[in-house]
């Protein structure tokens, strides 16, 4: 699956991921990410009914550098094929 098939290129280039894609990358249930958005811990929004986008930099910040380092995640991870697995 190509990256463009998961999150649209324009959204990805602005630092946004689909919440479902983000949940796979960080190993959290998508409902956890919805709670983070609803609680104002990370920036996110709903589009086209069921599609929810989440700001990748906010997720990394919320998780903390220690956890991100342990998982091998950084701001550049958004551009890798890992996100489409």
C-alpha positions, 0 to 999 in steps of 0.5 A, a space after each residue: 500500500 502506497 503512502 498516498 493510499 493511506 493519507 493524502 499527500 497534501 495532508 501528509 505534507 502539512 504534518 497530518 495523518 489519518 488517526 487510523 494510520 497514526 494508531 498503527 505507527 505508534 501501537 495505540 488503539 485509534 480510540 485512544 487517539 480520539 480521546 487525546 483529540 477530544 481532551 485537547 492533548 493533540 490537535 485533530 479534526 474530523 473530515 468527510 464524516 468518519 475520517 479523523 486527522 491528527 497532527 503528527 508533531 502533537 502525537 510525538 510531543 504528547 508521547 514524550 521523547 523517551 517513548 518516541 526514542 524507544 519506538 524509533 519515532 521522530 518527526 521524519 517518521 511521517 515520511 517513511 514507508 513504515 507508516 503504510 504498513 
